[in-house]
Structures are given as structure tokens and as C-alpha cells.
Amino acid sequence: MHPVSRSFSREQRLLSPRQFKLVFDSPSGRVSGGQVLLLVRQNDLEHPRLGLVIGKKNVKLSVERNRIKRQIRESFRHHQGQIGNWDVVVIARKGVAEQQNPELAKHFGKLWKRLGHMKPANPIPDPESKISDA
């Protein structure tokens, strides 16, 4: 077993629009938590990856959007060992900016725990397992 790293490197992030699109188009599950929604999709990696959607429409001030993103990333970094191999997209809703940092940390701690208990709904098909009868 690998020791759990508490880093948040490029490997732990959803970076490309294609990676986000995969989660949006075919989520394996959802975890709703008041002012945030987590869309999740199982990945074939050994670790979870995080993507954030904190829109201007729902969080007006850039300083608030950045604070929320920092808090979510920090919480993810501390809890990634219990999450499993999920691609997670966090979508902020109206009202999330009113939460203070300790409230956000506690709230996301609970969401990561719920996510850690989720079972994959549909396993990722292994491209090598496709055998044609031709």
C-alpha cells in the first residue's frame, strides 16, 4: 500500500475540458450538500482527481470565489486518502459564499466521507477486455 500523499499536484486535478466533460456527461453518482453539488465518475487511476466550477453567477466577488476554491482544495488534499479513485467536479450554488472557512471545512469533510462510502455504479470498461468474435 502506498503512503497517502497530502499534496495537490497536477495529477490530482481535472485539467482539460475533455476530463470535465466526461464527468458532466456520464456521472457515476452525485453527492448533494446544500450549496454545492459533487458530480463523480470512477476513474482508472490509483487516486481521486478534483475539478472546481465556481461560477460568477453564483459567487459574485472574485475574492470569494478564490477563497472557496482554496478551502475546497485544502479539504480535498487532507481527505483524498479516504475518497477512492473518483473524478470529482464540485459545482458551487448560490449561498456558498456566505459560509465561513470553518463551516466550509466541516461541510466538505462530511461530503468527502459520504463520497468515500459510495460504491461505483458502473465500473469503467477495460478497453483490453473487448474481444471480438470475428
C-alpha positions as CSV (number, residue, x, y, z in Angstrom):
1,M,0.0,0.0,0.0
2,H,1.3,3.4,-0.9
3,P,1.5,6.1,1.8
4,V,-1.1,8.8,1.3
5,S,0.4,11.9,-0.1
6,R,-1.1,15.2,1.1
7,S,0.0,17.1,-2.0
8,F,-2.2,18.6,-4.7
9,S,-0.2,18.2,-7.8
10,R,-1.4,18.3,-11.5
11,E,-2.1,14.5,-11.3
12,Q,-4.8,15.2,-8.7
13,R,-6.6,17.8,-10.8
14,L,-9.0,17.7,-13.7
15,L,-7.3,19.9,-16.2
16,S,-8.8,19.6,-19.7
17,P,-12.3,20.4,-20.9
18,R,-12.5,16.8,-22.0
19,Q,-11.9,15.5,-18.5
20,F,-14.6,17.7,-17.1
21,K,-17.0,16.7,-20.0
22,L,-16.6,13.0,-19.1
23,V,-17.8,13.7,-15.6
24,F,-20.6,16.0,-16.7
25,D,-21.9,13.7,-19.4
26,S,-21.8,10.4,-17.5
27,P,-21.5,10.8,-13.8
28,S,-21.5,7.6,-11.7
29,G,-23.1,9.4,-8.9
30,R,-24.0,12.7,-7.2
31,V,-23.5,14.0,-3.7
32,S,-25.6,17.0,-2.9
33,G,-24.8,19.2,0.1
34,G,-26.8,22.3,0.3
35,Q,-24.9,25.0,-1.6
36,V,-22.7,22.6,-3.5
37,L,-23.1,19.6,-5.8
38,L,-20.5,16.9,-6.3
39,L,-20.6,15.0,-9.6
40,V,-18.4,11.9,-9.5
41,R,-17.2,9.4,-12.0
42,Q,-15.0,6.5,-11.3
43,N,-11.5,6.8,-12.9
44,D,-9.0,4.0,-13.6
45,L,-6.2,5.7,-11.6
46,E,-5.0,5.0,-8.1
47,H,-6.1,8.3,-6.8
48,P,-9.0,10.8,-6.9
49,R,-8.9,14.0,-9.1
50,L,-10.7,17.3,-8.4
51,G,-12.3,19.9,-10.7
52,L,-14.0,23.0,-9.5
53,V,-16.8,25.0,-11.1
54,I,-17.3,28.2,-9.1
55,G,-19.3,30.5,-11.4
56,K,-19.5,34.2,-11.3
57,K,-23.3,33.9,-11.4
58,N,-23.4,32.1,-8.0
59,V,-20.4,33.8,-6.3
60,K,-20.1,37.4,-7.4
61,L,-16.8,38.5,-6.0
62,S,-13.5,37.0,-7.2
63,V,-12.0,37.2,-3.8
64,E,-14.9,35.0,-2.5
65,R,-14.5,32.5,-5.5
66,N,-10.8,32.2,-4.8
67,R,-11.4,31.7,-1.0
68,I,-13.9,29.0,-1.7
69,K,-11.6,27.3,-4.2
70,R,-8.7,27.4,-1.7
71,Q,-10.9,25.9,1.1
72,I,-12.2,23.1,-1.2
73,R,-8.7,22.2,-2.4
74,E,-7.3,22.2,1.1
75,S,-10.1,19.9,2.3
76,F,-9.7,17.6,-0.7
77,R,-5.9,17.5,0.0
78,H,-6.5,16.3,3.6
79,H,-9.2,13.8,2.8
80,Q,-8.1,12.3,-0.6
81,G,-6.9,9.1,1.1
82,Q,-10.5,8.2,2.0
83,I,-12.1,9.3,-1.2
84,G,-11.1,6.4,-3.6
85,N,-10.5,6.6,-7.3
86,W,-13.1,9.1,-8.3
87,D,-13.0,12.1,-10.6
88,V,-14.9,14.8,-8.7
89,V,-16.4,18.0,-10.0
90,V,-17.6,20.4,-7.3
91,I,-20.3,22.8,-8.5
92,A,-21.0,25.8,-6.3
93,R,-24.5,27.1,-5.9
94,K,-25.9,30.3,-4.6
95,G,-25.2,30.8,-0.9
96,V,-21.9,29.1,-0.6
97,A,-20.1,32.4,-0.3
98,E,-22.0,33.1,3.0
99,Q,-20.3,30.2,4.7
100,Q,-17.2,30.9,6.7
101,N,-14.0,28.9,6.3
102,P,-14.5,26.6,9.3
103,E,-18.1,25.9,8.1
104,L,-16.8,25.0,4.6
105,A,-14.1,22.7,6.0
106,K,-16.6,20.9,8.2
107,H,-19.2,20.7,5.4
108,F,-16.7,19.3,2.9
109,G,-15.3,16.8,5.4
110,K,-18.8,15.3,5.6
111,L,-19.2,15.3,1.8
112,W,-15.8,13.6,1.3
113,K,-16.8,11.0,3.9
114,R,-20.1,10.3,2.1
115,L,-18.2,10.0,-1.2
116,G,-15.8,7.6,0.4
117,H,-18.6,5.3,1.2
118,M,-20.1,5.3,-2.3
119,K,-19.7,2.2,-4.4
120,P,-19.0,2.6,-8.2
121,A,-22.3,2.4,-10.0
122,N,-20.8,1.3,-13.3
123,P,-17.2,0.1,-13.5
124,I,-15.1,1.6,-16.2
125,P,-14.9,-0.8,-19.1
126,D,-11.4,-2.1,-19.7
127,P,-10.6,-1.5,-23.4
128,E,-8.3,-4.6,-23.4
129,S,-11.3,-6.8,-22.4
130,K,-13.1,-6.3,-25.6
131,I,-12.8,-9.5,-27.6
132,S,-14.4,-9.7,-31.0
133,D,-15.6,-12.9,-32.4
134,A,-14.5,-12.1,-35.9
